[in-house]
Amino acid sequence: MSPLRCLLLLLIATAAMTLPDRVASAATPAVEAPRVIAHRGASARMPEHTLAAYRRAVEDGADFIEPDLVMTRDGVLVARHENEIGGTTDVALHPQFADRKRTQRIDGSDVTGWFTEDFTLAELKTLRAREPLPALRGVWYDRQFAVPTLHEILVLLDDLVRDSGRPVGLIPEIKHPTHFRGLGLPMEQAVIDVLAKHAVATRVPLIVQSFEPTSLRTLHDIAVPVLPDLRLLQLIGDPRAKPADVDAAGGDLRYRDMLTADGLRAIAAYASLLGPHKSQVGDVGRGGRFEATTLIVDAHAAGLQVMPYTFRPENPYLPRALRSGGANARNEPGAIAEMRAFLDAGVDGLFADDPALARQAVDAR
């Protein structure tokens, strides 16, 4: 065999050996950047859960907007952090609704106030949103915006996606589903029905979250034929507490049990994401050193992405090691430093009240 032919055969053999590696490399998906989730919209800048807050969030670079969902008496899904609306609307200023104030038991606790399930949508639309933390964030835009429905949020999202040129996702949270189910207002099918009516829900990332595993399992079962790309996120509450659905059924499962290896694998059977409180992931200690638990590693091992809540830019919500300025001061460098510490620890997303700061923290990496 001639030297030239030997060289040619050697080159062919070398190419054949390296080709699978090249193909595998090309087929391996790029690692996604951590997602910025606008917690209740840009709630550090605008009254939470208003269309204005969601719009500001997208303008500030959010990857997802997050409406918390509750229901009206006539079965309409609206965005409020809780079904008790005394702190987030001006309902107390409307004398015609004074007799609606009452006390009821919700998720094992007595709550006094005004509740969305006691109002029709038409009545709720006469109210205006208020800043729930006025001493901390002032009263900018107070009483200027109405309470939005999920339908209205999806219409807005369609506009925002088109205007921004980005596939901004939606990550609604179903609030108190066991409570509402007991009132004859099941939320899971209602959420799917509204989402299915909007084409934008099939064009952007879509995640639904809840603290109650029963609600997520129900969604898992009913969403597949309608919204096959829908993902689910299990929120984690106080480790000592039981999810409301478990408690109502007389079960023993606590949130701390859900964070064990077996618990995380059980979650992965119906959800693909985990939403723990940030303290369950770690904390920034003295000298700015991040002191991590094993939760990120454990959750990733179970196949779950980790998106902790909630990152806020004011000193009372920041680790002591990162506080500066007055006791209640807005502290942007401290907020960015905290989020960067969690990002460096490997979280897959951040629930942040100020998505502009979260965007800076993610992009700085």
C-alpha positions as CSV (number, residue, x, y, z in Angstrom):
1,M,0.0,0.0,0.0
2,S,1.4,3.4,-1.0
3,P,2.2,6.0,1.7
4,L,-0.4,8.3,0.2
5,R,-3.1,5.7,0.5
6,C,-2.1,4.9,4.1
7,L,-2.4,8.6,5.0
8,L,-5.8,8.9,3.3
9,L,-7.1,5.9,5.2
10,L,-5.8,7.3,8.5
11,L,-7.5,10.6,7.9
12,I,-10.8,8.8,7.1
13,A,-10.6,6.7,10.3
14,T,-9.8,9.7,12.4
15,A,-12.8,11.6,11.0
16,A,-15.0,8.6,11.7
17,M,-13.9,8.4,15.3
18,T,-14.4,12.1,16.0
19,L,-17.7,12.5,14.1
20,P,-19.9,11.1,16.9
21,D,-18.4,13.5,19.4
22,R,-19.1,16.4,17.1
23,V,-22.7,15.2,16.5
24,A,-23.3,14.8,20.3
25,S,-21.9,18.2,20.9
26,A,-24.1,19.8,18.4
27,A,-27.2,18.0,19.7
28,T,-26.5,18.9,23.4
29,P,-28.8,21.8,24.3
30,A,-27.2,25.0,25.6
31,V,-27.7,25.6,29.4
32,E,-30.5,28.1,29.9
33,A,-29.7,31.3,31.8
34,P,-31.5,31.6,35.1
35,R,-35.0,33.0,34.7
36,V,-36.1,36.4,36.1
37,I,-39.6,36.0,37.5
38,A,-41.4,39.3,38.2
39,H,-43.0,38.5,41.5
40,R,-46.5,40.0,41.4
41,G,-45.3,42.1,38.5
42,A,-42.7,44.8,39.1
43,S,-44.1,45.1,42.6
44,A,-41.3,47.1,44.1
45,R,-42.1,49.9,41.6
46,M,-45.9,49.6,41.0
47,P,-48.9,48.4,42.9
48,E,-48.7,44.6,42.8
49,H,-50.9,42.5,40.5
50,T,-52.0,45.3,38.2
51,L,-51.6,45.4,34.5
52,A,-49.3,48.4,34.9
53,A,-47.0,46.3,37.2
54,Y,-46.9,43.4,34.6
55,R,-46.1,45.8,31.8
56,R,-43.3,47.5,33.8
57,A,-41.9,44.1,34.6
58,V,-41.5,43.2,30.9
59,E,-40.0,46.6,30.2
60,D,-37.5,45.9,33.0
61,G,-36.4,42.6,31.4
62,A,-38.5,39.9,33.2
63,D,-38.6,36.5,31.6
64,F,-41.9,35.7,33.3
65,I,-44.8,37.6,34.9
66,E,-46.4,36.1,37.9
67,P,-50.1,36.7,38.7
68,D,-51.5,35.1,41.9
69,L,-55.0,33.9,41.2
70,V,-58.2,33.9,43.3
71,M,-61.8,33.7,42.3
72,T,-64.9,35.9,42.5
73,R,-68.3,34.8,43.6
74,D,-69.3,34.4,39.9
75,G,-66.3,32.1,39.2
76,V,-63.9,34.6,37.5
77,L,-60.2,34.3,38.1
78,V,-58.6,37.6,39.2
79,A,-55.1,38.6,40.3
80,R,-54.7,39.2,44.0
81,H,-52.1,37.9,46.4
82,E,-54.8,36.7,48.7
83,N,-58.5,36.3,48.5
84,E,-58.6,38.8,51.5
85,I,-58.4,42.2,49.7
86,G,-58.5,44.7,52.6
87,G,-54.8,45.4,52.3
88,T,-54.5,45.5,48.5
89,T,-57.6,47.4,47.4
90,D,-59.6,50.4,48.6
91,V,-62.6,48.3,49.5
92,A,-62.6,49.8,53.1
93,L,-63.4,53.2,51.5
94,H,-66.6,51.9,49.8
95,P,-69.5,52.2,52.3
96,Q,-71.7,50.0,50.2
97,F,-69.4,47.1,51.0
98,A,-69.0,47.7,54.7
99,D,-71.2,44.8,55.6
100,R,-69.1,42.4,53.5
101,K,-66.3,42.5,56.1
102,R,-66.3,39.2,58.0
103,T,-64.1,36.5,59.6
104,Q,-63.6,33.1,58.1
105,R,-61.2,30.2,58.4
106,I,-58.8,29.8,55.5
107,D,-56.1,27.1,55.4
108,G,-56.4,26.5,59.1
109,S,-56.3,30.2,60.2
110,D,-59.0,32.7,61.1
111,V,-58.8,35.7,58.7
112,T,-60.8,38.9,59.0
113,G,-61.5,41.2,56.1
114,W,-63.1,41.4,52.7
115,F,-62.9,38.4,50.4
116,T,-63.0,38.1,46.6
117,E,-65.5,35.2,46.8
118,D,-68.0,37.6,48.3
119,F,-67.9,39.9,45.3
120,T,-69.0,39.6,41.7
121,L,-66.5,40.6,39.1
122,A,-68.6,43.7,38.4
123,E,-68.4,44.7,42.0
124,L,-64.7,44.0,42.2
125,K,-64.1,46.2,39.2
126,T,-65.3,49.2,41.2
127,L,-62.3,48.9,43.5
128,R,-58.8,50.2,42.9
129,A,-55.5,48.6,43.9
130,R,-53.4,49.9,46.8
131,E,-49.8,49.5,47.8
132,P,-49.7,46.9,50.6
133,L,-46.4,48.2,52.0
134,P,-46.9,52.0,52.0
135,A,-44.5,52.6,54.9
136,L,-41.8,50.9,52.9
137,R,-42.5,51.8,49.3
138,G,-44.7,54.9,49.5
139,V,-48.1,55.3,47.8
140,W,-47.1,56.0,44.2
141,Y,-50.0,55.2,41.8
142,D,-52.3,54.5,44.7
143,R,-55.9,53.8,43.7
144,Q,-55.2,54.3,40.0
145,F,-55.5,50.7,38.7
146,A,-58.3,48.1,38.7
147,V,-58.0,44.5,39.7
148,P,-57.3,42.5,36.5
149,T,-58.7,39.2,35.4
150,L,-56.6,36.3,34.1
151,H,-58.2,36.9,30.7
152,E,-57.1,40.6,30.7
153,I,-53.6,39.5,31.7
154,L,-53.3,37.1,28.8
155,V,-54.5,39.9,26.4
156,L,-51.8,42.1,27.8
157,L,-49.2,39.4,27.6
158,D,-50.0,38.9,23.9
159,D,-49.3,42.6,23.3
160,L,-46.2,42.6,25.4
161,V,-44.7,39.6,23.5
162,R,-45.4,41.2,20.2
163,D,-44.0,44.6,21.2
164,S,-40.9,43.3,23.0
165,G,-40.1,40.6,20.5
166,R,-39.4,38.2,23.4
167,P,-41.4,35.1,24.4
168,V,-42.2,36.4,27.9
169,G,-43.6,33.6,30.0
170,L,-46.5,33.4,32.4
171,I,-46.3,31.7,35.8
172,P,-49.6,32.0,37.6
173,E,-50.0,30.7,41.2
174,I,-53.3,29.1,42.2
175,K,-54.1,30.4,45.7
176,H,-56.1,28.5,48.3
177,P,-57.5,25.9,45.9
178,T,-58.8,23.6,48.6
179,H,-60.7,26.6,50.2
180,F,-62.2,27.6,46.9
181,R,-63.1,24.0,46.0
182,G,-65.1,23.8,49.3
183,L,-67.1,26.8,48.0
184,G,-67.9,25.1,44.8
185,L,-65.3,27.1,42.9
186,P,-62.7,24.6,41.6
187,M,-59.8,26.5,40.2
188,E,-57.8,24.0,38.2
189,Q,-60.2,23.5,35.3
190,A,-61.0,27.2,35.4
191,V,-57.3,28.1,34.9
192,I,-56.9,25.6,32.0
193,D,-60.1,26.8,30.3
194,V,-58.9,30.4,30.3
195,L,-55.4,29.6,29.2
196,A,-56.8,27.4,26.4
197,K,-58.8,30.3,24.9
198,H,-55.6,32.4,24.3
199,A,-53.2,31.4,21.6
200,V,-50.4,33.3,23.4
201,A,-50.5,30.5,26.0
202,T,-49.2,28.1,23.4
203,R,-46.5,30.3,22.1
204,V,-44.7,31.3,25.4
205,P,-43.3,29.4,28.3
206,L,-46.1,28.5,30.7
207,I,-45.8,27.3,34.3
208,V,-48.5,27.0,36.9
209,Q,-47.5,26.9,40.6
210,S,-49.2,26.1,43.9
211,F,-48.4,25.2,47.5
212,E,-50.9,22.4,47.4
213,P,-49.7,19.1,45.7
214,T,-53.2,17.9,45.1
215,S,-54.0,20.9,43.0
216,L,-50.8,20.4,40.9
217,R,-51.6,16.7,40.4
218,T,-55.0,17.6,39.2
219,L,-53.5,20.1,36.8
220,H,-51.0,17.5,35.6
221,D,-53.9,15.2,34.7
222,I,-56.2,17.6,33.0
223,A,-53.7,19.9,31.2
224,V,-51.9,17.3,29.1
225,P,-54.5,17.0,26.3
226,V,-55.0,20.8,26.2
227,L,-51.7,22.4,27.0
228,P,-49.1,19.6,26.6
229,D,-46.1,22.1,27.2
230,L,-47.5,23.3,30.5
231,R,-45.0,22.8,33.3
232,L,-45.8,22.7,37.1
233,L,-43.9,24.2,40.0
234,Q,-44.3,23.0,43.6
235,L,-44.0,25.8,46.1
236,I,-42.6,25.0,49.5
237,G,-43.9,26.7,52.7
238,D,-42.8,26.6,56.3
239,P,-41.0,23.3,56.7
240,R,-43.0,22.6,59.9
241,A,-46.4,23.2,58.3
242,K,-48.6,20.9,56.2
243,P,-49.9,21.9,52.8
244,A,-53.5,23.0,53.2
245,D,-54.8,20.2,51.1
246,V,-53.0,17.6,53.2
247,D,-54.2,19.2,56.4
248,A,-57.8,19.3,55.2
249,A,-57.6,15.6,54.3
250,G,-56.1,14.7,57.7
251,G,-52.7,13.7,56.2
252,D,-49.3,13.8,57.9
253,L,-47.1,15.2,55.1
254,R,-45.2,18.3,56.0
255,Y,-43.2,20.6,53.7
256,R,-40.0,19.3,55.4
257,D,-40.9,15.8,54.3
258,M,-41.2,17.1,50.7
259,L,-37.6,18.2,50.8
260,T,-36.1,14.8,51.6
261,A,-34.7,12.7,48.7
262,D,-37.9,10.6,48.6
263,G,-40.1,13.7,48.8
264,L,-38.3,15.4,45.9
265,R,-38.6,12.3,43.8
266,A,-42.4,12.3,44.5
267,I,-42.7,15.9,43.4
268,A,-40.8,15.1,40.2
269,A,-43.6,12.7,39.3
270,Y,-46.0,15.6,38.6
271,A,-43.8,18.8,38.6
272,S,-40.6,19.8,37.0
273,L,-39.8,22.8,39.2
274,L,-39.4,23.6,42.9
275,G,-40.1,26.9,44.5
276,P,-38.6,27.0,48.0
277,H,-38.3,30.1,50.2
278,K,-34.8,31.4,49.7
279,S,-33.9,30.6,53.3
280,Q,-34.3,26.9,52.5
281,V,-31.6,27.3,49.9
282,G,-29.1,29.3,51.8
283,D,-28.1,32.7,53.1
284,V,-25.4,35.3,52.7
285,G,-23.4,35.3,55.9
286,R,-20.5,37.4,57.3
287,G,-18.1,38.6,54.7
288,G,-20.6,38.0,52.0
289,R,-20.0,34.3,52.0
290,F,-22.9,32.1,50.8
291,E,-23.8,29.4,53.2
292,A,-25.8,26.8,51.2
293,T,-28.0,23.9,52.2
294,T,-27.9,20.8,50.0
295,L,-31.3,21.6,48.5
296,I,-30.1,22.7,45.1
297,V,-28.0,19.6,44.6
298,D,-30.7,17.3,46.0
299,A,-33.4,18.9,43.8
300,H,-31.3,18.8,40.7
301,A,-30.6,15.1,41.4
302,A,-34.3,14.5,41.4
303,G,-34.7,16.3,38.1
304,L,-36.2,19.5,39.5
305,Q,-35.2,23.0,38.7
306,V,-35.0,25.4,41.7
307,M,-36.5,28.9,41.7
308,P,-36.5,30.4,45.2
309,Y,-38.7,33.2,46.4
310,T,-38.7,36.2,47.2
311,F,-35.9,38.7,46.5
312,R,-36.7,42.2,47.5
313,P,-34.6,45.4,47.4
314,E,-35.3,46.8,50.8
315,N,-33.0,46.4,53.8
316,P,-35.6,44.6,56.0
317,Y,-35.6,41.7,53.5
318,L,-31.9,41.5,52.9
319,P,-29.3,39.5,54.9
320,R,-27.8,41.5,57.6
321,A,-24.4,41.3,56.0
322,L,-25.6,43.1,52.9
323,R,-27.7,45.9,54.5
324,S,-26.6,49.5,54.2
325,G,-28.3,52.9,54.7
326,G,-31.5,53.4,56.8
327,A,-33.4,50.6,58.4
328,N,-36.1,50.6,55.7
329,A,-33.9,52.0,52.8
330,R,-34.0,50.7,49.3
331,N,-30.6,49.0,48.8
332,E,-29.9,48.1,45.2
333,P,-26.3,47.0,45.6
334,G,-27.2,44.7,48.5
335,A,-30.1,43.3,46.5
336,I,-28.0,42.5,43.5
337,A,-25.2,41.0,45.7
338,E,-27.7,38.7,47.3
339,M,-29.2,37.5,44.0
340,R,-25.7,37.0,42.5
341,A,-24.8,34.8,45.5
342,F,-27.8,32.6,44.8
343,L,-27.1,32.5,41.1
344,D,-23.5,31.4,41.8
345,A,-24.9,28.7,44.0
346,G,-26.8,27.3,41.0
347,V,-30.5,28.3,41.2
348,D,-32.4,28.2,38.0
349,G,-34.4,31.3,38.5
350,L,-35.4,34.1,40.9
351,F,-38.7,35.4,42.1
352,A,-37.9,39.1,42.4
353,D,-40.1,42.2,43.3
354,D,-37.7,44.3,41.2
355,P,-37.1,42.5,38.0
356,A,-34.8,45.3,36.7
357,L,-32.3,44.5,39.5
358,A,-32.7,40.7,39.0
359,R,-32.0,41.3,35.3
360,Q,-28.8,43.1,36.2
361,A,-27.7,40.2,38.5
362,V,-28.4,37.6,35.9
363,D,-26.8,39.5,33.0
364,A,-23.7,40.3,35.1
365,R,-22.8,36.7,35.1
